[in-house]
């Protein structure tokens, strides 16, 4: 049983431990262990001098570059340069900016200038150009000053990334274009060749500055992700073709399906099943056989088993996108121009126009949200063109989903949990999820059963759908206006009865409709003659 001195226990209140404070404490403890000669623990659970860590003993190209960068980011090529500093204004360090990167900022621009270099798309980048690209991006992370600012932007972003223990850094394409036009153009033309170099450079720079990333590098991690934002070229999903292959593109769509997050092998270590000799690391690439030709120890050709302790995995998730319709063209909308093939019915056309244009949502002091979308219910006698109104809205509105109550279930309207082609559970959005920021059109609304209509309560009022099935707990957005069409219970609308008595709908679902319209087929010779003339 353990015994502790009560005087040495600190039970007083303390400030919450931030990630920055924790990292600083870990660095201090590691420095203490080195002074006292203690054997530290590796992230894999083995002691630092354990023989079962072949990755630490292998001199990979990344570790060699990290060692070179720790001594000099340009591997000694910058020394002795007596060229004048002709850097542009945006690349100079402000005089009032004091940073530990100052030793790296005397790299002359000519050493990372890419204007005279050439890169062939689809061809592996030669080593000299690759080193120059790495140096150019490293200097970008240190020196780039955004317009209107006085200090470099990305050193602070790098520190924030480390404090939040993230594995990606958001980089503006516009900033990269200002810094180096060729690098930005190559990123667009050859992202599969350029992005790995940028990712590796980000890891090198982070490992030089932060112990956490240095530890990650020592166990085999050789890149962080550079997330490109603000890409100026936008394409539609429908417009993608062969010329977009292996290019950097930006599309806007609706995520209709996503899988769970799985482990995917990124760097593989295997062991010989006969002599247990470790072989690796093997970088995973498309159309590449990862099995070694033979064992370096016993010359055996297999079999092999995966060394899961040394193998590095990454998160993998598959998302299915559906084309997002374009935005509505600016201009006025007139009630008379709506559904011109349908004669009259101005009150119905006005209600649908209000649903199309919508209202303005309100958030009361951050406590609750009041939706701005307008839900409309149209009830009327058969043969008056109710379904034609829905078809018209589907044609003119840029983002509308049409469905029928008789052919749709609760999961078809909200969301479903299904198995994908690999047998894993995945979440698939229904009609109201696909109509997010648009309109959901439901025909034959009265034909739905009560259980299916009950599932719409949350979607129509809170405009969200909560799912808790098969271990998946999620909330999906359903910010759409609902236009539903129903028939009276007795076949024809009875004016002697109330509205709720004429429709087979519960009070909770009726309360979620903001506008209700009634259509009656009345015998009127004048109206019939005007209708005939219109036809």
C-alpha positions, -999 to 999 in steps of 0.1 A, spaced: 0 0 0 13 34 -9 17 61 18 21 99 11 31 128 33 0 150 37 22 181 38 35 174 3 0 170 -12 -15 201 -27 -53 200 -26 -59 237 -31 -77 252 -61 -58 257 -93 -64 273 -127 -75 249 -155 -45 232 -172 -42 245 -207 -24 226 -235 4 252 -236 9 248 -198 9 210 -201 34 210 -229 57 233 -209 55 210 -179 63 180 -201 94 197 -215 105 206 -180 101 170 -168 120 157 -198 148 181 -191 149 170 -155 151 133 -165 180 140 -188 199 159 -161 193 130 -136 201 103 -162 167 87 -161 154 65 -190 124 82 -205 93 65 -219 85 66 -256 50 72 -269 48 35 -278 53 24 -242 89 10 -245 119 25 -227 141 49 -247 169 22 -249 145 -6 -258 158 -27 -288 123 -31 -301 123 3 -318 138 -1 -352 121 31 -365 143 52 -342 174 35 -354 167 39 -391 181 70 -407 152 80 -430 155 109 -454 131 129 -433 151 124 -401 183 135 -420 165 166 -432 153 173 -397 188 170 -384 201 193 -411 174 219 -405 181 219 -367 216 230 -376 208 251 -406 176 253 -426 194 255 -459 220 228 -451 249 253 -451 242 267 -485 235 302 -472 268 308 -455 292 333 -469 267 351 -491 276 387 -496 247 396 -518 227 427 -510 192 421 -495 168 428 -524 138 411 -508 104 428 -514 88 447 -486 64 419 -477 92 395 -471 113 417 -447 110 411 -410 94 441 -393 119 459 -370 96 456 -340 91 419 -344 113 398 -320 111 361 -327 133 331 -323 131 325 -360 154 355 -365 184 332 -372 165 318 -402 155 351 -418 188 360 -432 183 335 -460 185 354 -492 156 354 -516 177 341 -544 182 308 -526 145 300 -527 133 319 -557 114 295 -580 108 318 -610 135 302 -630 126 266 -622 104 243 -642 81 215 -631 65 188 -653 30 178 -641 28 141 -633 66 136 -630 85 132 -598 101 164 -586 139 163 -588 158 165 -555 173 200 -561 139 216 -569 122 197 -541 147 211 -516 142 246 -530 104 242 -526 108 231 -490 130 261 -483 106 285 -500 77 272 -480 97 273 -448 106 309 -453 69 316 -461 59 302 -427 85 324 -410 84 357 -429 51 362 -447 33 394 -435 -4 397 -446 -16 429 -460 -24 455 -433 -4 436 -407 30 444 -392 41 409 -379 43 376 -398 11 357 -398 21 320 -396 44 318 -366 14 327 -344 -7 302 -364 19 276 -358 20 282 -321 -18 280 -319 -17 247 -338 7 234 -312 -13 247 -282 -45 230 -295 -25 199 -304 -37 199 -340 -22 181 -370 -31 206 -397 -24 243 -405 -47 264 -426 -28 283 -453 -44 308 -476 -38 302 -513 -39 340 -518 -10 344 -494 9 316 -511 3 333 -544 16 366 -531 47 350 -517 56 328 -547 36 327 -579 53 295 -593 47 276 -561 10 285 -561 7 275 -598 25 242 -592 2 236 -563 -28 239 -587 -12 219 -615 5 192 -595 -10 189 -560 1 153 -556 37 162 -561 37 196 -542 14 189 -512 36 161 -497 66 185 -498 46 212 -480 33 188 -455 68 175 -447 81 211 -445 54 220 -420 64 190 -399 100 199 -400 93 235 -389 70 223 -362 94 197 -349 122 224 -347 100 246 -325 79 223 -304 89 192 -285 55 175 -291 61 174 -328 97 165 -324 86 134 -304 61 126 -332 89 128 -358 111 105 -337 86 78 -338 82 79 -376 56 106 -382 70 127 -411 42 151 -421 15 175 -409 -13 185 -432 -14 219 -450 -50 228 -455 -54 252 -484 -82 277 -481 -95 305 -503 -88 287 -536 -101 312 -562 -112 287 -589 -146 271 -583 -160 242 -603 -194 224 -602 -196 187 -595 -215 183 -628 -187 201 -647 -159 178 -635 -142 160 -663 -108 145 -674 -90 178 -674 -96 181 -637 -77 148 -630 -48 153 -605 -56 191 -602 -65 211 -572 -102 219 -574 -129 235 -553 -165 223 -554 -196 231 -534 -220 203 -526 -242 186 -501 -228 158 -480 -254 130 -485 -235 102 -469 -205 97 -447 -188 66 -432 -173 62 -398 -137 72 -392 -114 42 -399 -77 35 -395 -57 35 -427 -21 24 -430 2 52 -440 36 38 -431 40 0 -428 64 -21 -407 63 -59 -412 82 -87 -394 94 -120 -409 73 -148 -396 104 -171 -395 131 -150 -378 110 -120 -365 133 -95 -382 116 -61 -387 115 -45 -421 104 -10 -429 92 17 -430 73 10 -462 54 41 -475 19 32 -487 12 43 -523 -14 35 -549 -8 5 -571 23 -5 -551 29 -40 -536 39 -34 -500 53 -69 -494 91 -71 -493 108 -93 -518 128 -112 -492 139 -109 -455 172 -91 -450 181 -114 -421 172 -149 -432 166 -144 -469 131 -159 -466 104 -147 -490 77 -147 -464 52 -150 -449 50 -116 -432 30 -102 -403 23 -66 -396 41 -49 -367 13 -29 -353 34 -11 -327 57 4 -353 31 8 -382 17 43 -385 -20 48 -392 -41 78 -402 -78 85 -400 -98 77 -430 -134 87 -438 -154 86 -470 -179 113 -478 -203 113 -507 -212 147 -522 -242 156 -542 -244 186 -565 -255 218 -549 -277 239 -572 -265 274 -580 -276 305 -562 -308 323 -571 -302 351 -597 -310 385 -583 -342 402 -593 -378 407 -582 -404 380 -580 -440 387 -589 -470 367 -578 -485 370 -612 -456 352 -628 -458 322 -606 -472 290 -621 -486 308 -652 -503 276 -664 -525 276 -633 -554 301 -635 -561 323 -604 -555 309 -569 -537 341 -559 -537 332 -522 -519 299 -529 -493 316 -551 -487 342 -525 -482 316 -497 -458 297 -519 -439 329 -528 -435 337 -491 -421 302 -485 -397 306 -514 -384 340 -501 -385 330 -464 -383 351 -434 -355 362 -411 -344 339 -383 -338 352 -348 -315 342 -320 -325 355 -286 -293 363 -267 -279 330 -277 -305 312 -257 -327 298 -284 -332 301 -321 -364 310 -339 -365 297 -375 -370 320 -404 -383 295 -429 -420 295 -436 -439 262 -438 -470 260 -459 -499 235 -460 -522 233 -490 -555 214 -486 -581 212 -514 -604 192 -535 -589 168 -561 -581 180 -596 -572 216 -587 -535 215 -595 -521 212 -560 -493 189 -572 -486 212 -601 -476 239 -576 -450 216 -561 -437 206 -595 -434 243 -604 -414 251 -573 -391 221 -579 -383 235 -614 -377 272 -604 -361 269 -570 -324 262 -571 -325 237 -542 -357 218 -538 -363 181 -530 -397 166 -541 -411 135 -524 -445 119 -518 -459 110 -484 -472 77 -496 -439 66 -509 -417 81 -482 -411 68 -447 -397 85 -416 -361 76 -424 -366 86 -460 -376 121 -449 -351 125 -420 -321 102 -420 -312 66 -420 -283 44 -407 -273 19 -433 -244 -4 -441 -220 6 -468 -202 -16 -493 -177 -26 -467 -203 -37 -442 -198 -7 -419 -226 15 -405 -229 49 -421 -253 78 -419 -273 88 -449 -295 119 -451 -331 119 -461 -352 144 -481 -352 171 -454 -314 169 -449 -308 170 -486 -330 201 -487 -310 220 -461 -309 257 -470 -337 250 -495 -372 237 -498 -387 202 -491 -419 195 -512 -442 167 -499 -471 156 -520 -499 134 -505 -490 145 -470 -522 130 -456 -512 95 -468 -483 93 -444 -489 73 -412 -489 89 -378 -455 75 -368 -438 89 -399 -453 123 -394 -442 123 -357 -406 121 -368 -411 155 -386 -418 174 -354 -382 182 -345 -372 187 -382 -399 213 -389 -396 233 -357 -359 230 -344 -348 224 -380 -325 196 -369 -326 158 -369 -311 138 -340 -299 103 -347 -288 77 -322 -286 43 -339 -260 15 -343 -235 34 -322 -238 66 -343 -249 97 -323 -253 128 -345 -274 158 -352 -281 168 -388 -292 202 -401 -326 204 -418 -329 242 -423 -356 241 -450 -391 253 -457 -417 226 -460 -445 229 -486 -470 201 -482 -501 192 -501 -530 171 -487 -565 160 -496 -596 164 -473 -606 133 -453 -640 130 -470 -627 136 -505 -641 171 -507 -636 200 -483 -666 206 -461 -669 243 -452 -693 235 -423 -665 218 -405 -633 233 -390 -599 230 -408 -586 204 -384 -618 183 -389 -613 183 -427 -577 170 -426 -565 138 -410 -536 156 -392 -527 159 -355 -526 193 -338 -488 191 -331 -481 188 -368 -506 214 -378 -490 239 -354 -458 237 -373 -473 251 -405 -473 289 -406 -496 292 -436 -526 271 -445 -545 274 -478 -578 259 -488 -588 251 -524 -625 244 -532 -640 233 -565 -672 254 -565 -697 255 -593 -694 290 -607 -703 295 -644 -684 328 -647 -652 314 -631 -655 282 -653 -658 303 -685 -627 324 -675 -608 292 -667 -618 278 -701 -606 310 -719 -573 308 -700 -567 272 -711 
